[in-house]
Amino acid sequence: MDAKAKQTLDLRARDDRFFRAAESVLKTYKITRRKKQEAGTVIFDITGGTQDYVVGVHPEWLHNPQCSCPDAAKRAKDSTRGYCKHIIAVLLSNDEFRCQLLEVFL
């Protein structure tokens, strides 16, 4: 677990992001996994929202997932360890990475 992952966790903000991931991202956005990894990270393109974003997930859990959306860099960084609705949706939709959601609950 990253040292940054030891930040405080806002439970309401976390729960709100889970609901938004399930209600908007998983239902209306398209999540596409790129065929090639970048620097050992699996890359997902998120399209169908107001803007397109990119989520990177390290398969060996060496670092927290990253998203190019503003929420991941700002509000989510401060309240939910950087886990925005896009990251949560990617992790929920991929069995091999779902265990990484534990970081949001610990």
PDB file as gemmi writes it, atoms N, CA and C in Angstrom:
CRYST1    1.000    1.000    1.000  90.00  90.00  90.00 P 1                      
ATOM      1  N   MET A   1       0.846  -1.178   0.000  1.00  0.00           N  
ATOM      2  CA  MET A   1       0.000   0.000   0.000  1.00  0.00           C  
ATOM      3  C   MET A   1       0.889   1.237   0.000  1.00  0.00           C  
ATOM      4  N   ASP A   2       0.553   2.205  -0.816  1.00  0.00           N  
ATOM      5  CA  ASP A   2       1.299   3.460  -0.879  1.00  0.00           C  
ATOM      6  C   ASP A   2       1.241   4.186   0.455  1.00  0.00           C  
ATOM      7  N   ALA A   3       2.274   4.967   0.753  1.00  0.00           N  
ATOM      8  CA  ALA A   3       2.247   5.804   1.953  1.00  0.00           C  
ATOM      9  C   ALA A   3       1.103   6.801   1.864  1.00  0.00           C  
ATOM     10  N   LYS A   4       0.811   7.268   0.659  1.00  0.00           N  
ATOM     11  CA  LYS A   4      -0.276   8.219   0.454  1.00  0.00           C  
ATOM     12  C   LYS A   4      -1.627   7.597   0.783  1.00  0.00           C  
ATOM     13  N   ALA A   5      -1.733   6.279   0.703  1.00  0.00           N  
ATOM     14  CA  ALA A   5      -3.006   5.600   0.942  1.00  0.00           C  
ATOM     15  C   ALA A   5      -3.413   5.667   2.413  1.00  0.00           C  
ATOM     16  N   LYS A   6      -2.537   6.093   3.274  1.00  0.00           N  
ATOM     17  CA  LYS A   6      -2.850   6.177   4.691  1.00  0.00           C  
ATOM     18  C   LYS A   6      -3.585   7.466   5.042  1.00  0.00           C  
ATOM     19  N   GLN A   7      -3.978   8.244   4.050  1.00  0.00           N  
ATOM     20  CA  GLN A   7      -4.709   9.480   4.274  1.00  0.00           C  
ATOM     21  C   GLN A   7      -6.069   9.156   4.886  1.00  0.00           C  
ATOM     22  N   THR A   8      -6.715  10.171   5.417  1.00  0.00           N  
ATOM     23  CA  THR A   8      -8.043   9.976   5.975  1.00  0.00           C  
ATOM     24  C   THR A   8      -9.031   9.635   4.870  1.00  0.00           C  
ATOM     25  N   LEU A   9     -10.116   8.981   5.262  1.00  0.00           N  
ATOM     26  CA  LEU A   9     -11.127   8.542   4.320  1.00  0.00           C  
ATOM     27  C   LEU A   9     -12.471   9.118   4.728  1.00  0.00           C  
ATOM     28  N   ASP A  10     -13.113   9.821   3.831  1.00  0.00           N  
ATOM     29  CA  ASP A  10     -14.438  10.386   4.045  1.00  0.00           C  
ATOM     30  C   ASP A  10     -15.450   9.337   3.569  1.00  0.00           C  
ATOM     31  N   LEU A  11     -16.133   8.702   4.504  1.00  0.00           N  
ATOM     32  CA  LEU A  11     -17.028   7.596   4.162  1.00  0.00           C  
ATOM     33  C   LEU A  11     -18.185   8.027   3.266  1.00  0.00           C  
ATOM     34  N   ARG A  12     -18.721   9.201   3.502  1.00  0.00           N  
ATOM     35  CA  ARG A  12     -19.825   9.665   2.647  1.00  0.00           C  
ATOM     36  C   ARG A  12     -19.327   9.907   1.221  1.00  0.00           C  
ATOM     37  N   ALA A  13     -18.174  10.524   1.084  1.00  0.00           N  
ATOM     38  CA  ALA A  13     -17.606  10.767  -0.241  1.00  0.00           C  
ATOM     39  C   ALA A  13     -17.321   9.442  -0.940  1.00  0.00           C  
ATOM     40  N   ARG A  14     -16.801   8.476  -0.210  1.00  0.00           N  
ATOM     41  CA  ARG A  14     -16.543   7.148  -0.784  1.00  0.00           C  
ATOM     42  C   ARG A  14     -17.831   6.520  -1.279  1.00  0.00           C  
ATOM     43  N   ASP A  15     -18.847   6.516  -0.436  1.00  0.00           N  
ATOM     44  CA  ASP A  15     -20.119   5.901  -0.809  1.00  0.00           C  
ATOM     45  C   ASP A  15     -20.759   6.606  -1.994  1.00  0.00           C  
ATOM     46  N   ASP A  16     -20.699   7.936  -2.020  1.00  0.00           N  
ATOM     47  CA  ASP A  16     -21.232   8.696  -3.155  1.00  0.00           C  
ATOM     48  C   ASP A  16     -20.535   8.287  -4.455  1.00  0.00           C  
ATOM     49  N   ARG A  17     -19.222   8.120  -4.415  1.00  0.00           N  
ATOM     50  CA  ARG A  17     -18.493   7.729  -5.616  1.00  0.00           C  
ATOM     51  C   ARG A  17     -18.855   6.315  -6.059  1.00  0.00           C  
ATOM     52  N   PHE A  18     -19.092   5.423  -5.113  1.00  0.00           N  
ATOM     53  CA  PHE A  18     -19.528   4.066  -5.475  1.00  0.00           C  
ATOM     54  C   PHE A  18     -20.887   4.115  -6.165  1.00  0.00           C  
ATOM     55  N   PHE A  19     -21.818   4.895  -5.632  1.00  0.00           N  
ATOM     56  CA  PHE A  19     -23.139   5.006  -6.261  1.00  0.00           C  
ATOM     57  C   PHE A  19     -23.040   5.614  -7.649  1.00  0.00           C  
ATOM     58  N   ARG A  20     -22.230   6.655  -7.801  1.00  0.00           N  
ATOM     59  CA  ARG A  20     -22.070   7.279  -9.119  1.00  0.00           C  
ATOM     60  C   ARG A  20     -21.394   6.328 -10.106  1.00  0.00           C  
ATOM     61  N   ALA A  21     -20.447   5.541  -9.613  1.00  0.00           N  
ATOM     62  CA  ALA A  21     -19.790   4.554 -10.484  1.00  0.00           C  
ATOM     63  C   ALA A  21     -20.814   3.551 -11.000  1.00  0.00           C  
ATOM     64  N   ALA A  22     -21.660   3.075 -10.108  1.00  0.00           N  
ATOM     65  CA  ALA A  22     -22.660   2.078 -10.496  1.00  0.00           C  
ATOM     66  C   ALA A  22     -23.780   2.683 -11.326  1.00  0.00           C  
ATOM     67  N   GLU A  23     -24.241   3.863 -10.964  1.00  0.00           N  
ATOM     68  CA  GLU A  23     -25.395   4.465 -11.630  1.00  0.00           C  
ATOM     69  C   GLU A  23     -25.062   5.152 -12.948  1.00  0.00           C  
ATOM     70  N   SER A  24     -23.901   5.752 -13.049  1.00  0.00           N  
ATOM     71  CA  SER A  24     -23.616   6.457 -14.304  1.00  0.00           C  
ATOM     72  C   SER A  24     -22.528   5.770 -15.125  1.00  0.00           C  
ATOM     73  N   VAL A  25     -21.381   5.522 -14.547  1.00  0.00           N  
ATOM     74  CA  VAL A  25     -20.261   5.013 -15.333  1.00  0.00           C  
ATOM     75  C   VAL A  25     -20.550   3.615 -15.869  1.00  0.00           C  
ATOM     76  N   LEU A  26     -20.941   2.692 -15.010  1.00  0.00           N  
ATOM     77  CA  LEU A  26     -21.167   1.324 -15.475  1.00  0.00           C  
ATOM     78  C   LEU A  26     -22.369   1.203 -16.404  1.00  0.00           C  
ATOM     79  N   LYS A  27     -23.339   2.070 -16.248  1.00  0.00           N  
ATOM     80  CA  LYS A  27     -24.549   1.979 -17.070  1.00  0.00           C  
ATOM     81  C   LYS A  27     -24.455   2.728 -18.389  1.00  0.00           C  
ATOM     82  N   THR A  28     -23.747   3.850 -18.410  1.00  0.00           N  
ATOM     83  CA  THR A  28     -23.805   4.682 -19.617  1.00  0.00           C  
ATOM     84  C   THR A  28     -22.456   4.938 -20.283  1.00  0.00           C  
ATOM     85  N   TYR A  29     -21.356   4.732 -19.601  1.00  0.00           N  
ATOM     86  CA  TYR A  29     -20.042   4.973 -20.187  1.00  0.00           C  
ATOM     87  C   TYR A  29     -19.527   3.678 -20.808  1.00  0.00           C  
ATOM     88  N   LYS A  30     -18.553   3.817 -21.670  1.00  0.00           N  
ATOM     89  CA  LYS A  30     -17.899   2.655 -22.250  1.00  0.00           C  
ATOM     90  C   LYS A  30     -16.509   2.553 -21.633  1.00  0.00           C  
ATOM     91  N   ILE A  31     -16.180   1.376 -21.120  1.00  0.00           N  
ATOM     92  CA  ILE A  31     -14.866   1.117 -20.527  1.00  0.00           C  
ATOM     93  C   ILE A  31     -14.147   0.141 -21.454  1.00  0.00           C  
ATOM     94  N   THR A  32     -13.029   0.588 -22.023  1.00  0.00           N  
ATOM     95  CA  THR A  32     -12.289  -0.232 -22.974  1.00  0.00           C  
ATOM     96  C   THR A  32     -10.869  -0.449 -22.463  1.00  0.00           C  
ATOM     97  N   ARG A  33     -10.491  -1.703 -22.384  1.00  0.00           N  
ATOM     98  CA  ARG A  33      -9.130  -2.042 -21.953  1.00  0.00           C  
ATOM     99  C   ARG A  33      -8.207  -2.023 -23.163  1.00  0.00           C  
ATOM    100  N   ARG A  34      -7.107  -1.301 -23.042  1.00  0.00           N  
ATOM    101  CA  ARG A  34      -6.119  -1.273 -24.124  1.00  0.00           C  
ATOM    102  C   ARG A  34      -5.373  -2.605 -24.164  1.00  0.00           C  
ATOM    103  N   LYS A  35      -4.963  -2.979 -25.356  1.00  0.00           N  
ATOM    104  CA  LYS A  35      -4.277  -4.262 -25.530  1.00  0.00           C  
ATOM    105  C   LYS A  35      -2.879  -4.266 -24.920  1.00  0.00           C  
ATOM    106  N   LYS A  36      -2.200  -3.124 -24.973  1.00  0.00           N  
ATOM    107  CA  LYS A  36      -0.834  -3.051 -24.455  1.00  0.00           C  
ATOM    108  C   LYS A  36      -0.791  -2.295 -23.143  1.00  0.00           C  
ATOM    109  N   GLN A  37       0.048  -2.791 -22.232  1.00  0.00           N  
ATOM    110  CA  GLN A  37       0.277  -2.098 -20.971  1.00  0.00           C  
ATOM    111  C   GLN A  37       1.264  -0.963 -21.192  1.00  0.00           C  
ATOM    112  N   GLU A  38       1.215   0.014 -20.319  1.00  0.00           N  
ATOM    113  CA  GLU A  38       2.174   1.114 -20.330  1.00  0.00           C  
ATOM    114  C   GLU A  38       2.901   1.126 -18.996  1.00  0.00           C  
ATOM    115  N   ALA A  39       4.198   0.924 -19.030  1.00  0.00           N  
ATOM    116  CA  ALA A  39       5.031   0.911 -17.823  1.00  0.00           C  
ATOM    117  C   ALA A  39       4.485  -0.075 -16.784  1.00  0.00           C  
ATOM    118  N   GLY A  40       4.044  -1.242 -17.256  1.00  0.00           N  
ATOM    119  CA  GLY A  40       3.537  -2.270 -16.349  1.00  0.00           C  
ATOM    120  C   GLY A  40       2.134  -2.018 -15.834  1.00  0.00           C  
ATOM    121  N   THR A  41       1.461  -1.018 -16.369  1.00  0.00           N  
ATOM    122  CA  THR A  41       0.127  -0.646 -15.919  1.00  0.00           C  
ATOM    123  C   THR A  41      -0.890  -0.968 -17.005  1.00  0.00           C  
ATOM    124  N   VAL A  42      -2.016  -1.545 -16.607  1.00  0.00           N  
ATOM    125  CA  VAL A  42      -3.108  -1.813 -17.536  1.00  0.00           C  
ATOM    126  C   VAL A  42      -3.901  -0.517 -17.686  1.00  0.00           C  
ATOM    127  N   ILE A  43      -4.157  -0.129 -18.920  1.00  0.00           N  
ATOM    128  CA  ILE A  43      -4.805   1.147 -19.210  1.00  0.00           C  
ATOM    129  C   ILE A  43      -6.226   0.903 -19.724  1.00  0.00           C  
ATOM    130  N   PHE A  44      -7.160   1.704 -19.202  1.00  0.00           N  
ATOM    131  CA  PHE A  44      -8.561   1.655 -19.620  1.00  0.00           C  
ATOM    132  C   PHE A  44      -8.967   3.035 -20.107  1.00  0.00           C  
ATOM    133  N   ASP A  45      -9.665   3.070 -21.230  1.00  0.00           N  
ATOM    134  CA  ASP A  45     -10.232   4.313 -21.736  1.00  0.00           C  
ATOM    135  C   ASP A  45     -11.688   4.369 -21.309  1.00  0.00           C  
ATOM    136  N   ILE A  46     -12.087   5.505 -20.740  1.00  0.00           N  
ATOM    137  CA  ILE A  46     -13.459   5.726 -20.290  1.00  0.00           C  
ATOM    138  C   ILE A  46     -14.067   6.771 -21.219  1.00  0.00           C  
ATOM    139  N   THR A  47     -15.087   6.384 -21.973  1.00  0.00           N  
ATOM    140  CA  THR A  47     -15.729   7.297 -22.910  1.00  0.00           C  
ATOM    141  C   THR A  47     -17.237   7.295 -22.678  1.00  0.00           C  
ATOM    142  N   GLY A  48     -17.889   8.325 -23.191  1.00  0.00           N  
ATOM    143  CA  GLY A  48     -19.344   8.393 -23.088  1.00  0.00           C  
ATOM    144  C   GLY A  48     -19.848   9.417 -22.101  1.00  0.00           C  
ATOM    145  N   GLY A  49     -18.956  10.015 -21.343  1.00  0.00           N  
ATOM    146  CA  GLY A  49     -19.343  11.070 -20.408  1.00  0.00           C  
ATOM    147  C   GLY A  49     -19.117  12.426 -21.048  1.00  0.00           C  
ATOM    148  N   THR A  50     -19.058  13.451 -20.228  1.00  0.00           N  
ATOM    149  CA  THR A  50     -18.825  14.791 -20.764  1.00  0.00           C  
ATOM    150  C   THR A  50     -17.421  14.924 -21.348  1.00  0.00           C  
ATOM    151  N   GLN A  51     -16.466  14.153 -20.808  1.00  0.00           N  
ATOM    152  CA  GLN A  51     -15.100  14.103 -21.328  1.00  0.00           C  
ATOM    153  C   GLN A  51     -14.614  12.668 -21.252  1.00  0.00           C  
ATOM    154  N   ASP A  52     -13.595  12.361 -22.032  1.00  0.00           N  
ATOM    155  CA  ASP A  52     -12.979  11.040 -21.981  1.00  0.00           C  
ATOM    156  C   ASP A  52     -11.845  11.063 -20.960  1.00  0.00           C  
ATOM    157  N   TYR A  53     -11.684   9.937 -20.259  1.00  0.00           N  
ATOM    158  CA  TYR A  53     -10.630   9.834 -19.253  1.00  0.00           C  
ATOM    159  C   TYR A  53      -9.876   8.529 -19.420  1.00  0.00           C  
ATOM    160  N   VAL A  54      -8.736   8.453 -18.768  1.00  0.00           N  
ATOM    161  CA  VAL A  54      -7.893   7.270 -18.811  1.00  0.00           C  
ATOM    162  C   VAL A  54      -7.639   6.814 -17.380  1.00  0.00           C  
ATOM    163  N   VAL A  55      -7.832   5.520 -17.148  1.00  0.00           N  
ATOM    164  CA  VAL A  55      -7.573   4.925 -15.838  1.00  0.00           C  
ATOM    165  C   VAL A  55      -6.444   3.913 -16.002  1.00  0.00           C  
ATOM    166  N   GLY A  56      -5.475   3.968 -15.115  1.00  0.00           N  
ATOM    167  CA  GLY A  56      -4.378   3.009 -15.102  1.00  0.00           C  
ATOM    168  C   GLY A  56      -4.409   2.200 -13.817  1.00  0.00           C  
ATOM    169  N   VAL A  57      -4.291   0.874 -13.965  1.00  0.00           N  
ATOM    170  CA  VAL A  57      -4.314  -0.038 -12.820  1.00  0.00           C  
ATOM    171  C   VAL A  57      -3.095  -0.939 -12.893  1.00  0.00           C  
ATOM    172  N   HIS A  58      -2.333  -0.986 -11.816  1.00  0.00           N  
ATOM    173  CA  HIS A  58      -1.168  -1.867 -11.790  1.00  0.00           C  
ATOM    174  C   HIS A  58      -1.635  -3.266 -11.386  1.00  0.00           C  
ATOM    175  N   PRO A  59      -1.400  -4.273 -12.228  1.00  0.00           N  
ATOM    176  CA  PRO A  59      -1.913  -5.620 -11.956  1.00  0.00           C  
ATOM    177  C   PRO A  59      -1.352  -6.259 -10.689  1.00  0.00           C  
ATOM    178  N   GLU A  60      -0.169  -5.836 -10.270  1.00  0.00           N  
ATOM    179  CA  GLU A  60       0.427  -6.418  -9.066  1.00  0.00           C  
ATOM    180  C   GLU A  60       0.241  -5.524  -7.847  1.00  0.00           C  
ATOM    181  N   TRP A  61      -0.632  -4.500  -7.999  1.00  0.00           N  
ATOM    182  CA  TRP A  61      -1.026  -3.660  -6.876  1.00  0.00           C  
ATOM    183  C   TRP A  61       0.157  -2.904  -6.282  1.00  0.00           C  
ATOM    184  N   LEU A  62       1.133  -2.548  -7.128  1.00  0.00           N  
ATOM    185  CA  LEU A  62       2.315  -1.840  -6.635  1.00  0.00           C  
ATOM    186  C   LEU A  62       2.046  -0.384  -6.307  1.00  0.00           C  
ATOM    187  N   HIS A  63       0.984   0.165  -6.899  1.00  0.00           N  
ATOM    188  CA  HIS A  63       0.566   1.518  -6.568  1.00  0.00           C  
ATOM    189  C   HIS A  63      -0.926   1.628  -6.808  1.00  0.00           C  
ATOM    190  N   ASN A  64      -1.529   2.648  -6.227  1.00  0.00           N  
ATOM    191  CA  ASN A  64      -2.967   2.845  -6.379  1.00  0.00           C  
ATOM    192  C   ASN A  64      -3.316   3.154  -7.834  1.00  0.00           C  
ATOM    193  N   PRO A  65      -4.518   2.787  -8.254  1.00  0.00           N  
ATOM    194  CA  PRO A  65      -4.957   3.151  -9.599  1.00  0.00           C  
ATOM    195  C   PRO A  65      -4.960   4.669  -9.773  1.00  0.00           C  
ATOM    196  N   GLN A  66      -4.806   5.095 -11.008  1.00  0.00           N  
ATOM    197  CA  GLN A  66      -4.770   6.523 -11.334  1.00  0.00           C  
ATOM    198  C   GLN A  66      -5.826   6.824 -12.390  1.00  0.00           C  
ATOM    199  N   CYS A  67      -6.399   8.019 -12.342  1.00  0.00           N  
ATOM    200  CA  CYS A  67      -7.360   8.464 -13.348  1.00  0.00           C  
ATOM    201  C   CYS A  67      -6.985   9.877 -13.774  1.00  0.00           C  
ATOM    202  N   SER A  68      -7.267  10.183 -15.023  1.00  0.00           N  
ATOM    203  CA  SER A  68      -6.938  11.512 -15.555  1.00  0.00           C  
ATOM    204  C   SER A  68      -8.020  12.548 -15.272  1.00  0.00           C  
ATOM    205  N   CYS A  69      -9.104  12.169 -14.587  1.00  0.00           N  
ATOM    206  CA  CYS A  69     -10.177  13.134 -14.322  1.00  0.00           C  
ATOM    207  C   CYS A  69      -9.775  14.124 -13.221  1.00  0.00           C  
ATOM    208  N   PRO A  70     -10.377  15.305 -13.229  1.00  0.00           N  
ATOM    209  CA  PRO A  70     -10.050  16.315 -12.210  1.00  0.00           C  
ATOM    210  C   PRO A  70     -10.401  15.864 -10.786  1.00  0.00           C  
ATOM    211  N   ASP A  71     -11.451  15.084 -10.628  1.00  0.00           N  
ATOM    212  CA  ASP A  71     -11.847  14.638  -9.293  1.00  0.00           C  
ATOM    213  C   ASP A  71     -10.764  13.783  -8.647  1.00  0.00           C  
ATOM    214  N   ALA A  72     -10.152  12.893  -9.411  1.00  0.00           N  
ATOM    215  CA  ALA A  72      -9.096  12.034  -8.863  1.00  0.00           C  
ATOM    216  C   ALA A  72      -7.908  12.855  -8.372  1.00  0.00           C  
ATOM    217  N   ALA A  73      -7.628  13.945  -9.052  1.00  0.00           N  
ATOM    218  CA  ALA A  73      -6.489  14.790  -8.683  1.00  0.00           C  
ATOM    219  C   ALA A  73      -6.796  15.752  -7.553  1.00  0.00           C  
ATOM    220  N   LYS A  74      -8.074  16.034  -7.311  1.00  0.00           N  
ATOM    221  CA  LYS A  74      -8.425  17.044  -6.317  1.00  0.00           C  
ATOM    222  C   LYS A  74      -9.256  16.470  -5.177  1.00  0.00           C  
ATOM    223  N   ARG A  75     -10.570  16.507  -5.316  1.00  0.00           N  
ATOM    224  CA  ARG A  75     -11.458  16.112  -4.211  1.00  0.00           C  
ATOM    225  C   ARG A  75     -11.272  14.656  -3.792  1.00  0.00           C  
ATOM    226  N   ALA A  76     -11.231  13.748  -4.756  1.00  0.00           N  
ATOM    227  CA  ALA A  76     -11.074  12.336  -4.414  1.00  0.00           C  
ATOM    228  C   ALA A  76      -9.718  12.078  -3.766  1.00  0.00           C  
ATOM    229  N   LYS A  77      -8.725  12.810  -4.193  1.00  0.00           N  
ATOM    230  CA  LYS A  77      -7.389  12.661  -3.604  1.00  0.00           C  
ATOM    231  C   LYS A  77      -7.430  12.960  -2.109  1.00  0.00           C  
ATOM    232  N   ASP A  78      -8.178  13.983  -1.747  1.00  0.00           N  
ATOM    233  CA  ASP A  78      -8.255  14.387  -0.342  1.00  0.00           C  
ATOM    234  C   ASP A  78      -9.227  13.551   0.485  1.00  0.00           C  
ATOM    235  N   SER A  79     -10.284  13.025  -0.136  1.00  0.00           N  
ATOM    236  CA  SER A  79     -11.331  12.373   0.660  1.00  0.00           C  
ATOM    237  C   SER A  79     -11.422  10.859   0.499  1.00  0.00           C  
ATOM    238  N   THR A  80     -10.998  10.332  -0.650  1.00  0.00           N  
ATOM    239  CA  THR A  80     -11.139   8.886  -0.872  1.00  0.00           C  
ATOM    240  C   THR A  80      -9.868   8.264  -1.436  1.00  0.00           C  
ATOM    241  N   ARG A  81      -8.731   8.811  -1.057  1.00  0.00           N  
ATOM    242  CA  ARG A  81      -7.432   8.281  -1.463  1.00  0.00           C  
ATOM    243  C   ARG A  81      -7.244   8.246  -2.973  1.00  0.00           C  
ATOM    244  N   GLY A  82      -7.953   9.125  -3.680  1.00  0.00           N  
ATOM    245  CA  GLY A  82      -7.805   9.230  -5.121  1.00  0.00           C  
ATOM    246  C   GLY A  82      -8.741   8.351  -5.927  1.00  0.00           C  
ATOM    247  N   TYR A  83      -9.592   7.598  -5.255  1.00  0.00           N  
ATOM    248  CA  TYR A  83     -10.508   6.694  -5.952  1.00  0.00           C  
ATOM    249  C   TYR A  83     -11.746   7.457  -6.406  1.00  0.00           C  
ATOM    250  N   CYS A  84     -11.745   7.864  -7.674  1.00  0.00           N  
ATOM    251  CA  CYS A  84     -12.892   8.550  -8.266  1.00  0.00           C  
ATOM    252  C   CYS A  84     -13.886   7.514  -8.798  1.00  0.00           C  
ATOM    253  N   LYS A  85     -15.009   7.980  -9.319  1.00  0.00           N  
ATOM    254  CA  LYS A  85     -16.027   7.056  -9.828  1.00  0.00           C  
ATOM    255  C   LYS A  85     -15.517   6.250 -11.023  1.00  0.00           C  
ATOM    256  N   HIS A  86     -14.587   6.797 -11.797  1.00  0.00           N  
ATOM    257  CA  HIS A  86     -14.056   6.077 -12.956  1.00  0.00           C  
ATOM    258  C   HIS A  86     -13.185   4.905 -12.524  1.00  0.00           C  
ATOM    259  N   ILE A  87     -12.325   5.139 -11.550  1.00  0.00           N  
ATOM    260  CA  ILE A  87     -11.478   4.060 -11.018  1.00  0.00           C  
ATOM    261  C   ILE A  87     -12.349   2.985 -10.395  1.00  0.00           C  
ATOM    262  N   ILE A  88     -13.310   3.382  -9.591  1.00  0.00           N  
ATOM    263  CA  ILE A  88     -14.192   2.414  -8.937  1.00  0.00           C  
ATOM    264  C   ILE A  88     -14.934   1.585  -9.976  1.00  0.00           C  
ATOM    265  N   ALA A  89     -15.434   2.217 -11.028  1.00  0.00           N  
ATOM    266  CA  ALA A  89     -16.153   1.492 -12.086  1.00  0.00           C  
ATOM    267  C   ALA A  89     -15.240   0.490 -12.791  1.00  0.00           C  
ATOM    268  N   VAL A  90     -14.011   0.900 -13.089  1.00  0.00           N  
ATOM    269  CA  VAL A  90     -13.063  -0.021 -13.732  1.00  0.00           C  
ATOM    270  C   VAL A  90     -12.799  -1.219 -12.832  1.00  0.00           C  
ATOM    271  N   LEU A  91     -12.558  -0.982 -11.560  1.00  0.00           N  
ATOM    272  CA  LEU A  91     -12.268  -2.073 -10.643  1.00  0.00           C  
ATOM    273  C   LEU A  91     -13.477  -2.987 -10.456  1.00  0.00           C  
ATOM    274  N   LEU A  92     -14.662  -2.402 -10.370  1.00  0.00           N  
ATOM    275  CA  LEU A  92     -15.879  -3.208 -10.237  1.00  0.00           C  
ATOM    276  C   LEU A  92     -16.126  -4.084 -11.464  1.00  0.00           C  
ATOM    277  N   SER A  93     -15.779  -3.582 -12.630  1.00  0.00           N  
ATOM    278  CA  SER A  93     -16.088  -4.297 -13.866  1.00  0.00           C  
ATOM    279  C   SER A  93     -15.023  -5.309 -14.277  1.00  0.00           C  
ATOM    280  N   ASN A  94     -13.945  -5.434 -13.522  1.00  0.00           N  
ATOM    281  CA  ASN A  94     -12.861  -6.362 -13.852  1.00  0.00           C  
ATOM    282  C   ASN A  94     -12.543  -7.251 -12.667  1.00  0.00           C  
ATOM    283  N   ASP A  95     -12.905  -8.514 -12.787  1.00  0.00           N  
ATOM    284  CA  ASP A  95     -12.692  -9.469 -11.698  1.00  0.00           C  
ATOM    285  C   ASP A  95     -11.248  -9.487 -11.203  1.00  0.00           C  
ATOM    286  N   GLU A  96     -10.302  -9.389 -12.122  1.00  0.00           N  
ATOM    287  CA  GLU A  96      -8.895  -9.496 -11.728  1.00  0.00           C  
ATOM    288  C   GLU A  96      -8.410  -8.320 -10.888  1.00  0.00           C  
ATOM    289  N   PHE A  97      -9.116  -7.199 -10.945  1.00  0.00           N  
ATOM    290  CA  PHE A  97      -8.700  -6.012 -10.196  1.00  0.00           C  
ATOM    291  C   PHE A  97      -9.647  -5.648  -9.062  1.00  0.00           C  
ATOM    292  N   ARG A  98     -10.755  -6.325  -8.953  1.00  0.00           N  
ATOM    293  CA  ARG A  98     -11.783  -5.957  -7.962  1.00  0.00           C  
ATOM    294  C   ARG A  98     -11.220  -5.928  -6.539  1.00  0.00           C  
ATOM    295  N   CYS A  99     -10.265  -6.804  -6.233  1.00  0.00           N  
ATOM    296  CA  CYS A  99      -9.698  -6.835  -4.881  1.00  0.00           C  
ATOM    297  C   CYS A  99      -9.029  -5.516  -4.506  1.00  0.00           C  
ATOM    298  N   GLN A 100      -8.621  -4.718  -5.489  1.00  0.00           N  
ATOM    299  CA  GLN A 100      -7.964  -3.451  -5.192  1.00  0.00           C  
ATOM    300  C   GLN A 100      -8.930  -2.428  -4.596  1.00  0.00           C  
ATOM    301  N   LEU A 101     -10.228  -2.720  -4.646  1.00  0.00           N  
ATOM    302  CA  LEU A 101     -11.198  -1.841  -3.983  1.00  0.00           C  
ATOM    303  C   LEU A 101     -11.037  -1.898  -2.459  1.00  0.00           C  
ATOM    304  N   LEU A 102     -10.355  -2.892  -1.951  1.00  0.00           N  
ATOM    305  CA  LEU A 102     -10.116  -2.973  -0.514  1.00  0.00           C  
ATOM    306  C   LEU A 102      -9.444  -1.725   0.024  1.00  0.00           C  
ATOM    307  N   GLU A 103      -8.609  -1.092  -0.805  1.00  0.00           N  
ATOM    308  CA  GLU A 103      -7.920   0.130  -0.379  1.00  0.00           C  
ATOM    309  C   GLU A 103      -8.893   1.229   0.038  1.00  0.00           C  
ATOM    310  N   VAL A 104     -10.088   1.212  -0.517  1.00  0.00           N  
ATOM    311  CA  VAL A 104     -11.072   2.246  -0.212  1.00  0.00           C  
ATOM    312  C   VAL A 104     -11.807   1.929   1.091  1.00  0.00           C  
ATOM    313  N   PHE A 105     -11.696   0.703   1.556  1.00  0.00           N  
ATOM    314  CA  PHE A 105     -12.409   0.297   2.772  1.00  0.00           C  
ATOM    315  C   PHE A 105     -11.504   0.129   3.980  1.00  0.00           C  
ATOM    316  N   LEU A 106     -10.213   0.127   3.778  1.00  0.00           N  
ATOM    317  CA  LEU A 106      -9.293  -0.082   4.904  1.00  0.00           C  
ATOM    318  C   LEU A 106      -8.751   1.225   5.451  1.00  0.00           C  
TER     319      LEU A 106                                                      
END                                                                             
